[in-house]
């Protein structure tokens, strides 16, 4: 069992006291082996003797004399006992070396020499020689420092409470614990601050996210309201698929008259660009639509185009539909053919076969029925003006609307390029519409047609040419943003007159007579063959009295009044025969 002061002690090595450090702790140095001591002594003697390993060393060879070595005592040192490396010898010298100066015959147990810690200061008594220490040897415990004989005597001389400074190691009060505490407090404080800062940043991010979402929601609702797509702010009609946006809307409207230069006749459509809802529409206007001339005479759309021209027809349409038409585009069939060829042909879904007017019977049709049919300029004109036997005029209008939409899909969306296309046609346009205005207008419609925001709607017209309630709500208000104002039937009886007398001048005479009588004159043209007797017909029983009054006004017998078929837009139809004798 090793004592803690003997930790790392090597039994083959001997140590001796070299002195004391500044704190009174003993300092040891290694004792050289006997052979080395003998060699050193032989070198010191003038006549060296041979080394005898079995010889007993003399007290002079041991380096000390007797006991009682006191490093603090003055005067001659006491003789030291002889050195026996093997622990043998006389009993008087067997007590060995006592560093604390206890007498050999004191009867006390010899004390084991204290060993120094691995690192000790330089001894005061051995400044010339290097300080020696026992390797891996710990120092004495607190309060276990040895008190030398001199220190004990000094303590007895100074009193009970006096001590020597060599007995204690004065260590500064450690401050590491306090610094660790301060560091720990700083760490916890910084950690808490970081947590609070992270919480503040998280709250800031959450608030910013909520604000951004709120702004996006408000902007989205505002856009939907502006575009008329907000539920509750718009109403959709299932018949036309249109939407009416609450509030005023910006619309640009142009009327287009297609003149068939070979077969005669006209077809009229309205091109509408709604800048508010971003919607383009082609409104098909039947030729039977009732209009009112400048003089108050009720007429049809077809007759207005032929008689009143573009300006009069445009004003009459504004009155009936309650809209504002910006200009008139007269498009003759040759120009339509050139326009289709300029845009590079069109692709549409055709609903019937169209024969070639110049082909013989039995040959293949010029236009075949089917989906995604490619039409050249000539084919497009034939399809847009074709009216099969027994079909209503609305069927031909729908084909013309298909051709118009096909042209817009192939036309450039750039205003300048579209203007160049219009200028290339070399048309003489109506003064109300310049080539730049028409090119910009068509470019906007082309952009809508390519994006799928374009449709075609037919204006519903009753048999008498007036607008129905469905037309007023679905097309006039929704698409055109106007109010229907058909001629008032109670204002004047509308009389349609066809001349069959053989004298073209009788038509004008009859018109003057009827207008002076308070009737509304409607011209029905001239019959191919003359008729001997005149005929006055009415369609409804309520119009019988009006028919009788019309016959009297024209100087015809009441027997000429019969119930039958009347022309459109008229309450009473009159066929003037050779028996008609106009009054001067």
C-alpha positions in Angstrom: 0.0 0.0 0.0 1.5 3.3 -1.1 1.2 6.5 0.8 0.1 9.5 -1.3 3.5 11.1 -0.7 5.2 8.0 -2.2 3.3 8.1 -5.4 5.7 7.3 -8.2 8.5 6.4 -5.8 11.2 4.1 -7.3 12.7 1.8 -4.7 16.0 1.6 -6.5 16.6 5.4 -6.2 17.6 7.3 -3.0 16.8 11.0 -2.3 18.1 13.4 0.2 17.0 16.8 1.5 18.4 19.6 -0.6 16.6 22.5 1.2 13.3 24.3 1.6 11.3 26.5 -0.8 9.8 29.9 0.0 6.8 28.3 1.6 8.7 26.0 3.9 8.2 22.8 1.9 11.3 20.5 1.7 13.1 20.1 -1.6 14.8 16.8 -2.4 17.5 15.7 -4.8 18.5 12.3 -6.0 21.4 10.6 -4.2 24.0 9.2 -6.5 24.8 5.5 -6.3 27.7 4.4 -4.1 29.9 3.7 -7.1 29.4 7.3 -8.4 30.0 8.6 -4.8 33.2 6.6 -4.6 34.4 7.9 -7.9 33.7 11.5 -6.9 35.6 11.0 -3.6 38.5 9.4 -5.4 38.7 12.2 -7.8 38.8 14.6 -4.9 41.6 12.8 -3.1 45.2 13.2 -4.2 45.8 9.4 -4.0 42.6 7.6 -5.2 42.0 4.1 -4.0 40.3 1.3 -5.9 36.6 1.0 -5.5 35.3 -1.8 -3.2 31.6 -2.4 -3.5 31.5 -4.4 -0.3 33.4 -1.9 1.8 31.5 0.1 4.4 31.6 3.9 3.8 33.0 6.2 6.4 31.0 9.1 7.7 33.1 11.4 5.6 32.1 9.5 2.5 28.4 9.8 3.3 28.6 13.6 3.1 27.2 14.2 6.6 28.2 13.5 10.3 25.9 12.2 13.0 22.3 13.3 13.6 20.6 16.4 14.3 21.0 18.2 11.1 19.3 21.5 11.4 19.4 23.8 8.3 18.4 26.8 10.5 21.0 26.2 13.3 24.2 28.1 13.4 27.6 26.7 14.3 29.2 23.3 13.9 26.8 20.5 12.7 26.4 17.3 14.7 28.1 14.2 13.4 25.8 12.2 11.2 25.4 8.4 11.3 27.2 6.2 8.9 25.5 5.5 5.6 24.4 1.9 5.0 22.8 1.3 1.6 21.6 -2.2 2.6 20.1 -1.2 5.9 22.8 -3.1 8.0 25.2 -1.8 10.6 25.3 -1.2 14.3 22.1 -0.3 16.1 23.5 3.1 17.0 23.5 4.1 13.4 20.5 2.1 12.2 18.2 5.0 12.9 19.0 6.5 9.5 18.5 10.0 8.4 16.0 12.2 10.1 15.3 15.5 8.3 13.3 16.9 11.2 16.2 16.7 13.6 14.8 14.1 16.1 17.5 12.5 18.3 18.3 8.9 17.6 17.6 7.7 21.1 14.3 9.7 21.5 12.3 6.6 21.3 10.1 7.9 18.5 9.4 6.3 15.2 11.6 7.7 12.5 9.6 9.9 10.1 9.6 9.3 6.4 10.9 12.2 4.4 8.3 14.3 2.7 8.4 14.3 -1.1 8.0 17.4 -3.2 5.3 17.9 -5.9 6.3 17.5 -9.6 7.0 21.2 -9.9 8.7 23.1 -7.1 10.6 26.4 -6.8 14.3 26.6 -6.5 15.6 26.0 -2.9 17.1 28.8 -1.0 19.9 26.6 0.4 20.8 25.1 -3.0 20.9 28.0 -5.4 24.0 26.8 -7.1 22.7 23.3 -8.0 19.5 22.7 -10.0 16.3 22.0 -8.0 15.6 18.3 -7.8 12.2 16.7 -7.2 10.6 13.2 -7.1 8.8 12.6 -10.4 5.0 12.0 -10.2 5.0 12.9 -6.5 2.3 15.0 -5.0 2.8 17.6 -2.3 1.6 17.4 1.3 -2.0 18.0 2.1 -3.2 21.3 3.6 -2.2 21.5 7.3 0.3 18.6 6.9 3.4 20.8 6.2 6.4 19.6 8.3 7.6 21.8 11.0 11.3 21.7 11.3 13.1 21.8 14.7 14.2 25.4 14.2 10.7 26.5 13.4 9.4 24.8 16.6 12.0 26.5 18.8 11.1 29.8 17.2 7.5 29.2 17.8 8.1 28.4 21.4 10.2 31.6 21.8 7.6 33.9 20.2 4.6 32.5 22.0 1.7 30.2 21.6 0.2 31.8 18.5 3.3 32.5 16.6 4.2 30.5 13.5 7.0 30.5 11.0 6.2 31.6 7.4 7.9 28.6 6.0 5.1 26.3 7.3 2.4 27.7 5.0 1.7 28.2 1.3 -0.2 31.4 0.8 -2.6 30.9 -2.1 -4.6 33.8 -3.6 -8.4 33.5 -3.2 -9.6 31.8 -6.3 -11.8 33.9 -8.5 -12.6 31.3 -11.1 -15.9 30.4 -9.5 -17.2 33.9 -9.6 -16.1 34.4 -13.2 -17.9 31.2 -14.1 -21.0 32.5 -12.4 -20.7 35.8 -14.3 -20.2 33.9 -17.6 -23.2 31.7 -16.9 -25.4 34.7 -16.1 -24.2 36.4 -19.3 -24.9 33.2 -21.3 -28.5 32.9 -19.8 -29.2 36.5 -20.4 -27.9 36.5 -24.0 -29.9 33.3 -24.6 -33.1 34.9 -23.2 -32.5 38.0 -25.3 -32.1 35.8 -28.4 -35.3 34.0 -27.7 -37.2 37.3 -27.2 -35.6 38.6 -30.4 -36.7 35.5 -32.3 -40.2 35.9 -31.0 -40.3 39.5 -32.0 -39.1 38.6 -35.5 -41.7 35.9 -35.8 -44.5 38.2 -34.8 -43.2 40.8 -37.3 -43.2 38.2 -40.1 -46.7 37.1 -39.2 -48.0 40.6 -39.2 -46.3 41.3 -42.5 -47.8 38.2 -44.0 -51.3 39.1 -42.8 -51.0 42.6 -44.3 -49.8 41.2 -47.7 -52.6 38.7 -47.8 -55.1 41.4 -47.0 -53.8 43.6 -49.7 -53.9 40.7 -52.2 -57.4 39.9 -51.2 -58.5 43.6 -51.6 -56.7 43.9 -54.9 -58.3 40.7 -56.2 -61.8 41.8 -55.2 -61.2 45.2 -56.8 -60.1 43.6 -60.0 -63.1 41.2 -60.1 -65.4 44.2 -59.5 -63.7 46.2 -62.2 -63.8 43.3 -64.7 -67.5 42.5 -63.8 -66.6 39.0 -62.6 -67.5 39.6 -58.9 -70.5 37.5 -57.8 -73.4 39.7 -57.1 -72.0 42.6 -59.2 -72.9 41.0 -62.5 -75.7 39.1 -64.0 -75.3 36.4 -66.6 -77.8 35.5 -69.3 -77.9 31.9 -70.2 -79.2 32.6 -73.7 -76.2 34.7 -74.8 -73.6 34.0 -72.2 -73.0 37.6 -71.7 -72.5 39.5 -68.4 -73.7 42.9 -67.4 -71.3 44.7 -65.2 -72.6 47.2 -62.6 -71.6 50.8 -63.4 -70.8 52.5 -66.7 -68.8 50.7 -69.3 -66.7 51.9 -72.2 -67.7 50.5 -75.5 -66.6 51.2 -79.1 -69.2 50.3 -81.8 -68.8 50.2 -85.5 -71.5 49.2 -88.0 -70.5 47.0 -91.0 -72.6 46.8 -94.2 -71.8 43.9 -96.5 -72.9 44.8 -100.1 -73.3 41.8 -102.4 -72.2 43.4 -105.7 -73.3 40.4 -107.8 -76.7 39.3 -106.4 -77.6 42.4 -104.6 -78.8 42.8 -101.1 -77.0 43.8 -97.9 -76.1 42.3 -94.6 -75.5 44.4 -91.5 -73.6 43.6 -88.3 -72.3 45.6 -85.3 -68.7 45.1 -84.1 -68.6 45.9 -80.3 -65.4 46.3 -78.3 -66.1 46.4 -74.6 -63.0 47.8 -73.0 -64.4 47.4 -69.5 -65.1 43.7 -69.6 -62.5 42.9 -72.2 -65.1 41.3 -74.4 -65.6 41.5 -78.2 -69.0 40.8 -79.9 -70.5 40.6 -83.3 -74.2 41.6 -83.2 -76.2 40.3 -86.2 -78.9 42.7 -87.3 -81.8 41.2 -89.3 -82.8 43.2 -92.4 -86.4 43.3 -91.1 -85.5 45.5 -88.1 -87.9 48.4 -88.0 -86.3 51.9 -88.2 -87.6 55.4 -88.4 -86.4 57.8 -91.0 -85.7 61.5 -90.5 -89.2 62.4 -91.6 -90.7 60.0 -89.2 -91.5 57.3 -91.7 -91.1 53.7 -90.5 -88.8 51.6 -92.7 -86.7 48.5 -92.5 -83.0 48.1 -92.1 -82.5 46.8 -95.6 -84.4 49.7 -97.2 -82.6 52.2 -94.9 -79.2 51.0 -96.1 -80.3 51.3 -99.8 -82.2 54.6 -99.5 -80.7 56.6 -96.7 -77.1 55.4 -96.9 -74.6 55.0 -94.2 -75.2 58.2 -92.3 -79.0 57.9 -92.1 -78.9 54.3 -91.2 -76.4 54.9 -88.4 -78.5 57.6 -86.8 -81.6 55.4 -87.1 -79.8 52.5 -85.4 -78.7 54.8 -82.6 -82.3 55.8 -82.0 -83.7 52.2 -82.0 -80.9 50.6 -80.0 -80.0 53.5 -77.7 -76.3 53.1 -78.5 -73.6 55.4 -79.9 -72.2 54.0 -83.2 -68.8 55.7 -83.9 -68.5 54.9 -87.6 -69.7 52.9 -90.6 -67.6 50.5 -92.6 -69.0 49.6 -96.0 -67.5 46.3 -97.1 -68.3 45.2 -100.6 -67.9 41.5 -101.5 -64.7 42.1 -103.6 -63.0 43.9 -100.7 -64.1 41.0 -98.3 -62.4 38.6 -100.7 -59.2 40.7 -100.7 -59.2 41.0 -96.9 -59.4 37.2 -96.5 -56.5 36.7 -98.8 -54.4 39.4 -97.1 -54.7 37.7 -93.7 -53.8 34.3 -95.3 -57.2 32.6 -95.6 -59.4 31.7 -92.6 -60.3 28.5 -90.7 -64.0 28.1 -89.6 -66.6 25.4 -89.0 -69.0 25.5 -91.9 -72.6 24.4 -91.4 -73.6 23.7 -95.0 -72.3 22.9 -98.4 -72.0 25.9 -100.7 -72.1 25.3 -104.4 -69.8 27.2 -106.8 -72.0 29.7 -108.7 -69.8 29.3 -111.8 -69.8 25.5 -111.7 -72.2 23.2 -113.5 -74.7 20.9 -111.8 -73.2 17.8 -110.2 -69.8 19.2 -109.6 -68.3 19.3 -106.1 -69.3 22.2 -103.9 -67.1 25.2 -103.5 -67.3 25.0 -99.7 -67.8 21.7 -97.9 -69.6 21.3 -94.6 -67.3 20.3 -91.7 -65.1 21.5 -88.9 -61.9 23.6 -89.3 -62.5 24.2 -93.0 -59.9 26.5 -94.7 -61.6 29.1 -96.9 -59.9 31.3 -99.4 -61.2 34.7 -100.3 -63.6 33.5 -103.0 -64.8 30.6 -100.7 -65.3 33.0 -97.8 -67.5 35.4 -99.9 -69.6 32.5 -101.2 -70.1 31.2 -97.7 -70.9 34.6 -96.2 -73.6 35.5 -98.8 -75.1 32.0 -99.3 -78.8 31.6 -98.4 -80.2 28.1 -99.2 -83.7 27.8 -100.5 -86.3 28.0 -97.7 -83.8 29.4 -95.2 -84.5 32.6 -93.2 -82.2 35.6 -93.6 -80.8 34.9 -90.1 -79.0 31.8 -91.4 -77.1 33.9 -93.9 -76.3 36.5 -91.2 -74.8 33.8 -89.0 -72.5 32.7 -91.8 -71.3 36.2 -92.3 -70.6 36.5 -88.6 -68.5 33.4 -88.8 -66.4 34.9 -91.6 -65.9 38.1 -89.7 -64.7 36.3 -86.6 -62.4 34.1 -88.7 -60.8 37.2 -90.2 -60.2 38.7 -86.8 -58.5 35.6 -85.6 -56.0 35.9 -88.5 -55.6 39.7 -88.4 -52.6 41.2 -86.6 -53.1 42.4 -83.0 -50.7 45.2 -83.7 -52.5 48.5 -84.5 -49.9 49.6 -87.0 -49.9 46.3 -88.8 -53.7 46.2 -88.9 -53.8 49.7 -90.3 -51.4 48.7 -93.1 -53.8 45.8 -93.9 -56.8 48.2 -94.1 -54.8 50.6 -96.2 -53.8 47.8 -98.6 -57.5 47.2 -99.4 -57.5 50.7 -101.0 -61.1 51.3 -99.9 -62.8 54.7 -99.9 -64.0 54.7 -96.3 -66.9 56.5 -94.8 -65.9 60.0 -93.6 -66.9 58.9 -90.1 -64.1 56.3 -89.9 -60.5 56.8 -90.9 -58.1 54.0 -91.8 -56.1 54.5 -88.6 -59.2 54.4 -86.5 -60.5 51.3 -88.2 -57.1 49.6 -88.0 -56.7 50.2 -84.3 -60.3 49.1 -83.7 -59.8 45.9 -85.6 -56.5 45.2 -83.9 -58.2 45.3 -80.5 -60.9 43.0 -81.6 -58.3 40.6 -83.1 -56.5 40.4 -79.8 -59.8 39.5 -78.0 -60.7 36.9 -80.8 -57.3 35.2 -80.4 -57.7 35.0 -76.6 -61.1 33.4 -76.8 -62.9 36.6 -75.5 -65.1 37.0 -78.6 -68.7 35.9 -79.4 -71.5 36.3 -81.9 -75.0 37.3 -80.9 -78.2 37.6 -83.0 -80.6 40.5 -82.2 -84.0 38.9 -81.7 -86.7 40.8 -83.8 -90.4 40.1 -83.9 -92.4 39.7 -87.1 -93.3 43.3 -87.3 -89.6 44.3 -87.0 -89.8 45.6 -83.4 -87.6 44.4 -80.7 -88.8 41.8 -78.2 -88.3 41.9 -74.4 -85.6 39.2 -74.8 -83.7 41.4 -77.3 -83.9 44.4 -75.0 -82.5 42.5 -72.0 -80.0 40.0 -73.6 -78.4 42.1 -76.4 -79.4 45.7 -76.2 -78.7 46.2 -72.5 -76.0 43.6 -72.0 -73.9 43.9 -75.2 -74.7 47.4 -76.4 -75.5 49.1 -73.1 -78.6 50.8 -74.5 -82.3 50.7 -74.3 -84.6 49.5 -77.1 -86.8 52.2 -78.6 -88.8 50.6 -81.4 -91.3 52.8 -83.3 -94.6 53.1 -81.3 -97.3 51.2 -83.0 -100.0 53.4 -81.5 -98.5 56.5 -83.0 -99.5 55.7 -86.6 -100.8 52.8 -88.6 -98.0 51.4 -90.7 -99.1 50.8 -94.3 -96.9 48.8 -96.7 -97.6 49.7 -100.3 -96.6 47.7 -103.4 -97.2 49.2 -106.9 -98.9 46.9 -109.4 -100.5 49.6 -111.6 -97.7 49.7 -114.2 -97.0 53.3 -113.4 -94.1 53.9 -111.1 -95.3 57.4 -110.3 -98.3 56.0 -108.4 -96.1 54.9 -105.6 -95.0 58.4 -104.7 -98.6 59.7 -105.0 -99.9 57.0 -102.6 -97.1 57.9 -100.1 -98.1 61.6 -100.0 -101.8 60.7 -99.5 -101.1 58.3 -96.7 -98.7 60.6 -94.9 -101.2 63.4 -95.1 -103.8 61.0 -93.7 -101.7 60.3 -90.6 -100.4 56.9 -91.7 -96.9 55.6 -91.8 -95.8 54.7 -95.3 -93.7 51.6 -95.9 -92.6 51.0 -99.4 -92.8 47.4 -100.6 -91.4 47.9 -104.1 -92.9 47.3 -107.5 -94.7 44.1 -108.6 -93.3 42.2 -111.6 -96.8 42.1 -113.3 -99.6 44.5 -113.3 -102.8 43.8 -111.4 -106.3 44.8 -112.4 -107.8 45.4 -109.0 -106.3 46.7 -105.7 -106.1 44.6 -102.5 -106.0 45.8 -98.9 -105.1 43.1 -96.3 -104.7 43.0 -92.5 -103.3 40.2 -90.3 -105.0 40.8 -86.9 -108.7 41.4 -86.4 -107.8 44.5 -84.4 -106.4 46.0 -87.6 -109.5 45.6 -89.7 -110.7 49.1 -89.0 -107.3 50.4 -89.8 -107.4 48.6 -93.1 -110.9 50.0 -94.0 -109.7 53.5 -93.1 -106.6 53.0 -95.3 -108.8 51.9 -98.3 -111.0 55.0 -97.9 -107.9 57.3 -97.7 -106.5 55.9 -101.0 -109.9 56.1 -102.7 -110.4 52.3 -102.9 -113.6 50.5 -102.3 -114.1 48.8 -98.9 -114.7 45.5 -100.7 -111.0 45.4 -101.4 -110.3 44.9 -97.6 -109.7 41.3 -96.8 -107.9 39.4 -94.0 -104.6 37.8 -95.1 -100.9 38.0 -94.9 -99.2 41.3 -94.4 -95.6 42.2 -94.9 -93.2 42.5 -92.0 -93.2 45.7 -90.0 -96.6 46.7 -91.4 -100.1 46.7 -89.9 -101.8 46.9 -93.3 -100.6 45.8 -96.7 -101.8 47.5 -99.9 -101.3 46.3 -103.5 -102.2 49.0 -105.9 -104.0 47.8 -109.1 -105.0 49.5 -112.2 -108.3 50.5 -110.6 -106.4 53.0 -108.4 -107.0 56.5 -109.4 -104.9 58.9 -107.3 -106.5 62.2 -106.5 -104.6 65.2 -107.6 
